C-alpha cells in the first residue's frame, strides 16, 4: 500500500457534512495506515493553502455532533477535524500516532463554537488539540496529551488574514513528553484577535516549552518582517506545574501590538535535571501581572500596560 491509494484531491477519509444531532460512538478503531504517507511525504506545510491537511474523520457544517468511545490512529495527517460546526462534544476517545509522524494533529477545530472536549487521551506528532480561527466558547478538560506538540491556539493570521479566537478554557490537563505545553502562535502580518483565554491546572512532565506565546511564528527558515499582528490579550495562566527540558516560558510579542493583560498565578516549573542550567524565561513586549511568586521568577514580564500601545482599529477587532 502507498499514499496513492487515497487518490488525487481526496482530503478526508470519512466525512460527515451538514448533519444535525449526529453521534459516532463505540469501541472500534479507525486506522488510517498513515505510515506509508509519512514516508512518501515527510513534510507538508501544515498551513499552506496549496497543501491542505488530510483528515481521517471530518465533520463539516454540522450541529450537535458527538464523538465518543472510539480510537483513531495512524492518520496520514489530522485525525479528527470539526469545521464550521456548532455544538461539538468529544469525550472518552483515544488518538494514537507516533510522536515523529508529521502533521498528525489529534483534534483540529476551525470556525466552530460551543465545543466540549474531555476525558480523552491524545498522542500524535503535532498538536494534541489545535484551535484555529473562528473558534469561540471552547472548553477542554481532563485530557491526557503526549507525545505531541501540546494544546495550541493557532497558527493564526497567515497570508495577512484576519483571525478571531475567544473564550477558550483548558483545564485539568496532563502533558507528557510534548514539545510545547499551552501555546498561542500567530504570523506576522495578520489581524484580528485572541482574547479571553484560560489555561489552568496543567500538569507537565518533560515538556520542552511549557508556556508559549509566539507572534513571530514561522514554519520555514525565514519569514518577512511585517508590522501588523493578531492582537493577544486577556490570557490567564493558573496552577501550571511540572518539569521542562528547554525553556519554561517564552513570550515573544509584537512591538507594534504588544501582548497585554497576561496574568500568571501559581506557576511552578522546574528543569528536569536540576544540575543543568537551561534557558531562563523570555519575554518581549509582554505586559500583565504576576499574582503570586513564580518558579522560576518571571522577571521579564512588564507589569501594567504599555504607555504607547496603539488603540485597536476595525482592522484588529473581531
C-alpha positions as CSV (number, residue, x, y, z in Angstrom):
1,X,0.0,0.0,0.0
2,X,1.2,3.5,-0.7
3,X,-0.2,7.1,-0.4
4,X,-1.6,6.9,-3.9
5,X,-4.4,4.7,-2.6
6,X,-6.0,7.9,-1.3
7,X,-6.4,9.2,-4.9
8,X,-5.9,12.7,-6.1
9,X,-7.8,15.6,-4.5
10,X,-9.1,13.5,-1.6
11,X,-8.7,15.4,1.7
12,X,-10.6,13.2,4.1
13,X,-11.4,9.5,4.5
14,X,-14.7,9.8,6.4
15,X,-16.7,13.0,6.1
16,X,-19.9,14.0,7.8
17,X,-21.4,17.1,6.2
18,X,-24.3,19.4,7.2
19,X,-25.8,17.0,9.7
20,X,-27.9,17.6,12.8
21,X,-27.6,15.5,16.0
22,X,-25.0,13.1,14.6
23,X,-23.2,10.7,17.0
24,X,-20.3,8.4,16.4
25,X,-19.9,6.0,19.3
26,X,-18.5,2.6,20.1
27,X,-15.3,0.8,21.0
28,X,-13.9,0.3,17.5
29,X,-10.7,1.6,15.9
30,X,-10.3,3.7,12.8
31,X,-6.8,3.1,11.5
32,X,-5.5,5.4,8.8
33,X,-2.4,3.3,8.0
34,X,-0.6,6.6,7.8
35,X,3.0,5.3,7.9
36,X,3.2,5.0,4.1
37,X,2.0,8.6,3.8
38,X,4.6,9.8,6.3
39,X,7.3,8.1,4.3
40,X,6.2,9.4,1.0
41,X,5.5,12.9,2.3
42,X,8.0,13.6,5.1
43,X,6.9,17.2,5.5
44,X,3.9,19.1,4.2
45,X,3.5,22.7,5.3
46,X,0.5,22.5,7.7
47,X,-1.0,25.8,6.9
48,X,-0.1,26.1,3.2
49,X,-3.2,26.9,1.1
50,X,-1.9,24.7,-1.7
51,X,-1.3,21.7,0.6
52,X,-4.2,21.2,2.9
53,X,-4.2,18.6,5.7
54,X,-5.6,15.2,5.1
55,X,-8.1,14.2,7.7
56,X,-9.1,10.7,8.8
57,X,-12.5,11.9,10.1
58,X,-14.0,15.3,9.3
59,X,-17.3,17.0,10.4
60,X,-18.3,20.0,8.3
61,X,-21.2,22.4,8.9
62,X,-22.9,20.2,11.4
63,X,-25.0,20.9,14.5
64,X,-24.6,19.0,17.8
65,X,-22.0,16.4,16.7
66,X,-20.8,13.9,19.2
67,X,-17.8,11.5,19.0
68,X,-17.3,9.1,21.9
69,X,-15.6,5.8,22.7
70,X,-13.7,5.2,19.5
71,X,-9.9,5.1,18.8
72,X,-8.5,6.9,15.8
73,X,-4.9,6.0,15.0
74,X,-2.2,6.5,12.4
75,X,-4.0,9.1,10.3
76,X,-2.0,10.3,7.3
77,X,-2.3,13.7,8.9
78,X,-5.1,15.2,11.1
79,X,-7.1,12.6,13.0
80,X,-10.4,14.3,13.8
81,X,-11.5,17.7,12.4
82,X,-14.5,19.9,13.1
83,X,-15.0,22.8,10.6
84,X,-17.9,25.2,10.7
85,X,-19.7,23.2,13.4
86,X,-21.9,24.3,16.4
87,X,-22.3,22.2,19.5
88,X,-19.4,19.7,19.4
89,X,-18.8,17.1,22.1
90,X,-15.8,14.8,22.1
91,X,-15.2,12.5,25.1
92,X,-13.6,9.2,26.0
93,X,-11.8,8.9,22.7
94,X,-8.2,7.9,22.0
95,X,-5.9,9.3,19.4
96,X,-2.7,7.4,18.7
97,X,0.2,8.1,16.3
98,X,3.9,8.2,16.8
99,X,5.5,11.4,18.1
100,X,7.5,11.8,14.9
101,X,4.6,11.4,12.5
102,X,4.3,14.7,10.6
103,X,1.3,17.0,10.9
104,X,-0.9,14.4,12.7
105,X,-3.0,16.7,14.8
106,X,-5.2,14.9,17.3
107,X,-8.3,17.1,17.3
108,X,-8.5,20.1,14.9
109,X,-11.1,22.9,15.4
110,X,-11.8,25.6,12.9
111,X,-14.7,28.1,12.6
112,X,-16.6,26.2,15.3
113,X,-18.2,27.2,18.6
114,X,-19.7,25.7,21.7
115,X,-17.2,22.9,21.9
116,X,-16.6,20.5,24.8
117,X,-13.7,18.0,24.7
118,X,-13.0,15.9,27.8
119,X,-11.9,12.6,29.3
120,X,-9.7,11.6,26.3
121,X,-6.1,10.5,25.6
122,X,-4.4,12.1,22.7
123,X,-0.9,11.2,21.4
124,X,0.3,12.2,18.0
125,X,3.1,14.0,16.0
126,X,1.6,17.5,16.1
127,X,-0.8,19.4,18.3
128,X,-2.9,17.2,20.6
129,X,-5.6,19.8,20.1
130,X,-5.4,22.6,17.6
131,X,-7.7,25.6,17.8
132,X,-7.9,27.7,14.6
133,X,-9.6,30.9,13.5
134,X,-13.3,31.3,14.1
135,X,-13.4,29.3,17.3
136,X,-15.2,30.6,20.4
137,X,-16.7,29.0,23.6
138,X,-14.4,26.0,23.7
139,X,-14.0,24.0,27.0
140,X,-11.3,21.4,27.2
141,X,-10.8,19.4,30.4
142,X,-9.4,16.2,31.8
143,X,-7.3,15.4,28.7
144,X,-4.0,13.4,28.6
145,X,-1.7,14.8,25.9
146,X,1.5,13.2,24.7
147,X,3.5,12.7,22.7
148,X,2.8,15.7,20.5
149,X,3.0,19.5,20.5
150,X,0.7,20.2,23.3
151,X,-2.5,22.3,23.0
152,X,-2.2,25.2,20.6
153,X,-4.3,28.2,19.6
154,X,-3.1,28.8,16.0
155,X,-1.3,29.3,13.9
156,X,-3.3,32.4,13.1
157,X,-3.1,35.2,10.6
158,X,-1.0,33.6,7.8
159,X,-1.1,35.4,4.4
160,X,-2.2,38.6,6.1
161,X,-5.6,37.1,7.0
162,X,-7.9,38.1,9.9
163,X,-8.2,35.6,12.7
164,X,-10.6,35.6,15.7
165,X,-10.4,33.2,18.7
166,X,-12.1,33.9,22.0
167,X,-13.4,32.4,25.2
168,X,-11.2,29.3,25.4
169,X,-10.7,27.3,28.6
170,X,-8.2,24.5,29.0
171,X,-8.3,22.9,32.5
172,X,-7.1,19.7,34.2
173,X,-4.7,18.5,31.5
174,X,-1.7,16.2,31.8
175,X,1.1,16.6,29.3
176,X,4.0,14.2,29.0
177,X,7.0,14.4,26.6
178,X,5.5,17.1,24.4
179,X,7.3,19.9,22.5
180,X,5.1,22.7,23.9
181,X,2.5,22.8,26.7
182,X,0.0,25.5,26.1
183,X,0.8,27.7,23.1
184,X,-0.6,30.7,21.2
185,X,1.1,31.1,17.8
186,X,0.4,33.9,15.2
187,X,2.0,35.0,12.0
188,X,3.3,38.5,11.3
189,X,1.1,40.5,9.0
190,X,-2.2,39.1,10.3
191,X,-5.1,40.9,12.0
192,X,-7.9,40.1,14.4
193,X,-7.5,39.0,18.0
194,X,-7.0,36.2,20.5
195,X,-8.7,37.1,23.8
196,X,-10.4,35.6,26.9
197,X,-8.1,32.5,27.2
198,X,-7.8,30.5,30.4
199,X,-5.1,27.8,30.9
200,X,-5.4,26.3,34.4
201,X,-4.4,23.2,36.4
202,X,-1.9,21.9,33.9
203,X,0.5,19.1,35.0
204,X,3.6,18.8,32.8
205,X,6.3,16.1,32.6
206,X,9.4,16.5,30.4
207,X,7.9,19.3,28.2
208,X,10.3,21.3,26.2
209,X,8.5,24.7,26.3
210,X,5.6,24.7,28.8
211,X,4.2,28.2,28.2
212,X,4.5,29.9,24.8
213,X,3.1,33.0,23.1
214,X,4.8,33.5,19.7
215,X,3.6,36.4,17.5
216,X,6.5,35.7,15.1
217,X,5.5,32.1,14.2
218,X,7.3,30.9,11.1
219,X,7.5,27.3,9.9
220,X,10.2,27.8,7.4
221,X,13.8,29.2,7.5
222,X,12.9,32.9,7.1
223,X,9.6,35.0,7.1
224,X,9.1,38.6,6.1
225,X,9.0,41.2,8.9
226,X,5.6,42.8,9.0
227,X,4.2,45.4,11.4
228,X,0.6,44.3,11.7
229,X,-0.3,41.4,14.0
230,X,-3.1,39.4,15.5
231,X,-3.6,41.0,18.9
232,X,-3.2,38.9,22.0
233,X,-4.9,39.9,25.3
234,X,-6.6,38.6,28.4
235,X,-4.5,35.4,28.7
236,X,-4.7,33.7,32.1
237,X,-2.3,31.0,33.3
238,X,-3.1,29.4,36.7
239,X,-1.5,26.5,38.5
240,X,0.7,25.2,35.7
241,X,3.3,22.9,37.3
242,X,5.8,20.3,36.3
243,X,9.2,19.8,34.6
244,X,10.6,21.2,31.4
245,X,13.7,20.4,29.3
246,X,14.5,23.6,27.4
247,X,12.8,26.9,28.5
248,X,9.9,27.3,31.0
249,X,8.3,30.5,29.5
250,X,8.6,32.1,26.0
251,X,6.6,35.2,25.4
252,X,7.6,36.8,22.0
253,X,5.1,39.6,21.2
254,X,4.8,42.3,18.6
255,X,6.5,45.7,19.1
256,X,3.6,47.4,17.4
257,X,0.9,45.4,19.2
258,X,2.3,44.0,22.4
259,X,0.5,41.3,24.3
260,X,-1.5,42.8,27.2
261,X,-3.3,41.5,30.3
262,X,-1.2,38.4,30.6
263,X,-1.9,37.0,34.1
264,X,0.2,34.3,35.9
265,X,-0.8,32.6,39.1
266,X,0.9,29.7,40.9
267,X,3.4,28.8,38.1
268,X,5.9,26.1,39.3
269,X,8.2,24.9,36.5
270,X,11.4,23.1,37.3
271,X,14.1,21.8,35.0
272,X,14.0,18.0,34.5
273,X,17.6,17.8,35.7
274,X,18.4,20.5,38.3
275,X,22.2,20.4,37.8
276,X,21.9,21.7,34.2
277,X,21.4,25.4,33.6
278,X,18.7,25.8,30.9
279,X,17.2,28.9,29.3
280,X,15.6,31.5,31.5
281,X,12.1,32.8,30.9
282,X,11.9,35.1,27.9
283,X,9.6,38.0,27.4
284,X,9.4,40.6,24.6
285,X,6.7,43.3,24.5
286,X,4.6,41.4,27.0
287,X,2.6,43.2,29.7
288,X,0.5,41.9,32.6
289,X,0.7,40.8,36.2
290,X,2.2,38.2,38.5
291,X,-0.5,37.4,41.1
292,X,1.9,35.1,43.0
293,X,5.6,34.4,43.1
294,X,6.6,32.0,40.3
295,X,9.1,29.3,39.9
296,X,11.3,30.3,38.2
297,X,10.9,34.0,38.7
298,X,9.4,35.6,35.5
299,X,11.1,38.9,35.9
300,X,10.9,39.8,32.2
301,X,7.1,40.3,32.3
302,X,6.4,44.1,32.2
303,X,3.9,45.0,34.9
304,X,0.8,47.0,33.8
305,X,0.1,48.2,30.3
306,X,2.3,49.7,27.6
307,X,2.3,53.5,27.6
308,X,2.5,53.6,23.8
309,X,0.1,50.8,22.9
310,X,-1.8,52.0,19.9
311,X,-5.6,51.6,20.1
312,X,-7.2,48.8,18.3
313,X,-8.8,49.6,15.0
314,X,-11.5,47.9,13.0
315,X,-8.6,46.1,11.3
316,X,-7.7,44.4,14.6
317,X,-11.0,43.7,16.2
318,X,-13.3,40.7,15.6
